Amino acid sequence: MMKIKYIVLSIVVLAIISDSCVSRRKITYLQRSGKADESIISSPGLLTSVTPAEYKIMPNDYLFIRVITPDPQWSALFNMQTGEAGVTQESAALSSYPVGLDGSIEIPYVGKVPVAGKNLSEIKNDLETVFKNYVSDAAITVRLVDNNVSIIGEVNVPGRYPISKDRMTIFEALAMAGDISTYSDRQRIQLIRPSPHGPVVNEFSLADRSVLHSEYYYVMPNDVIYALPMRGRTFHLNTAVYTIFLTTISTALVIISYFRTL
């Protein structure tokens, strides 16, 4: 009986140890991967040479457009009302132009303007050319309204977060979500990126320094970052239950053994 008790206790101890131990290599970002990696890190200015791809407008996007002219009447004619409190994300959404399935927006008194497949700078230049037919010296502001990134999976605070700067790295995005959890597989991060032909799923590793100069280093509007769990995550979730169960059995065996010795 005592032998059984010690076996059960050993199993409990091993279960607790296995639950608390996660390899340091599995939770470390940006590890060296060899000589190629050393040349990447030793090259000065390499990170600044990484140019993120500019987001191209697609159907179902929403654009906030403001036209400012010397004549307030012309400005009021072309601008949707946003209220006296200024332009917030909510008011911009209410006063934005939806991009239709044909890839264009429709502006009152102007008509349809094609925007799909263009970045914000190109759209601004096109609109300045269009508005010259109506008023001179027009200043145009163009902004993407739905400029967010969604972060799901094994992160501490999953959710939808605004991209508050022109160049936001994937590490900055994950920081908004409270970082990846201990049981996330840093070698298997999925990024779901919209394209004109549908969502594209890319998988890469944050444990490798080569991500610093990859196309996934900078997030883009409407990206979805999915942190996959480690393969042993289900076992870790159930270890507490197993531990309680085995501890109960062990305690029962100790009590039975005690009364048998009386």
C-alpha positions, -999 to 999 in steps of 0.1 A, spaced: 0 0 0 28 24 9 44 16 -24 13 26 -43 11 58 -22 46 68 -32 39 61 -69 8 83 -68 27 111 -50 55 109 -76 30 113 -104 15 143 -86 49 159 -83 58 152 -119 25 167 -131 31 199 -111 67 202 -124 56 196 -160 29 223 -157 53 249 -144 82 243 -168 82 259 -202 114 259 -222 131 294 -223 138 289 -259 101 285 -266 92 319 -251 121 340 -262 117 365 -291 143 372 -318 167 344 -313 199 340 -334 195 315 -362 231 313 -375 256 332 -396 230 347 -418 213 361 -387 246 376 -375 250 395 -407 215 408 -404 220 422 -369 255 436 -376 244 456 -406 239 492 -395 207 509 -406 191 477 -419 159 481 -399 154 517 -412 157 503 -447 126 481 -442 98 499 -460 63 487 -452 40 482 -480 14 510 -483 -22 499 -478 -43 499 -510 -79 509 -506 -104 481 -513 -142 478 -516 -160 481 -483 -134 504 -469 -145 538 -456 -127 571 -464 -130 603 -444 -125 633 -468 -123 669 -458 -121 698 -483 -109 731 -471 -112 762 -494 -109 799 -490 -146 802 -494 -165 786 -464 -196 781 -486 -177 758 -510 -162 739 -480 -196 734 -465 -209 722 -499 -184 694 -503 -180 684 -466 -203 662 -446 -211 677 -412 -191 664 -383 -203 687 -355 -187 714 -335 -166 692 -313 -142 684 -341 -135 651 -359 -134 620 -337 -132 584 -349 -170 581 -344 -179 613 -363 -154 604 -390 -172 570 -395 -206 587 -397 -193 613 -422 -172 590 -444 -175 578 -479 -180 540 -484 -160 524 -512 -184 505 -534 -180 472 -550 -170 490 -582 -140 505 -563 -153 541 -563 -167 566 -539 -195 590 -548 -191 626 -538 -220 650 -540 -219 674 -570 -188 657 -582 -199 621 -590 -179 589 -588 -142 589 -581 -123 556 -585 -102 548 -554 -97 510 -552 -61 499 -556 -47 533 -546 -30 545 -515 -42 576 -496 -16 599 -512 -27 589 -547 -63 594 -538 -55 628 -523 -37 638 -555 -66 626 -576 -91 646 -556 -71 677 -557 -72 675 -595 -109 668 -595 -117 698 -572 -97 722 -593 -126 721 -617 -148 736 -590 -126 757 -568 -90 768 -567 -66 764 -538 -85 735 -522 -67 716 -495 -77 679 -492 -74 656 -462 -80 619 -468 -80 593 -440 -89 556 -437 -117 554 -411 -115 517 -402 -78 516 -394 -75 488 -369 -58 455 -362 -74 425 -345 -53 404 -322 -67 370 -311 -56 336 -297 -30 332 -269 -26 368 -259 -33 384 -226 -59 409 -238 -73 399 -271 -93 425 -290 -95 451 -318 -70 479 -315 -65 512 -335 -33 516 -356 -24 550 -342 8 556 -363 18 553 -400 43 525 -392 33 501 -364 53 470 -359 39 436 -350 56 439 -316 39 472 -309 6 457 -319 11 427 -295 21 451 -267 -14 467 -270 -28 432 -264 -7 427 -233 19 406 -251 17 369 -260 9 345 -232 34 320 -219 18 292 -237 17 308 -271 38 292 -299 61 320 -309 73 300 -339 37 298 -353 21 332 -355 -5 336 -382 -13 369 -399 -45 371 -419 -43 400 -443 -71 411 -466 -65 414 -503 -87 422 -534 -89 384 -540 -99 375 -504 -80 369 -471 -45 356 -473 -31 336 -443 6 339 -436 25 320 -409 59 331 -395 80 329 -364 86 357 -338 114 336 -323 136 342 -354 153 376 -359 147 374 -396 112 387 -389 127 421 -384 131 426 -422 101 405 -434 69 417 -449 51 408 -416 71 432 -394 47 461 -400 10 456 -395 -15 469 -420 -51 481 -416 -76 452 -410 -49 427 -403 -58 398 -379 -29 385 -358 -35 350 -344 -12 337 -317 -15 299 -319 -12 279 -286 16 254 -280 8 218 -288 8 209 -251 -15 238 -241 -45 214 -236 -25 193 -212 -15 224 -192 -51 236 -190 -61 202 -175 -31 197 -153 -48 214 -123 -77 190 -126 -54 160 -129 -34 173 -99 -65 176 -77 -77 142 -87 -44 125 -80 -40 143 -47 -74 131 -36 -65 95 -45 -32 99 -27 -49 113 4 -74 85 4 -47 59 1 -28 74 30 -60 73 52 -67 37 43 -31 27 50 -32 44 84 -64 26 95 -50 -7 83 -20 -3 106 -42 2 136 
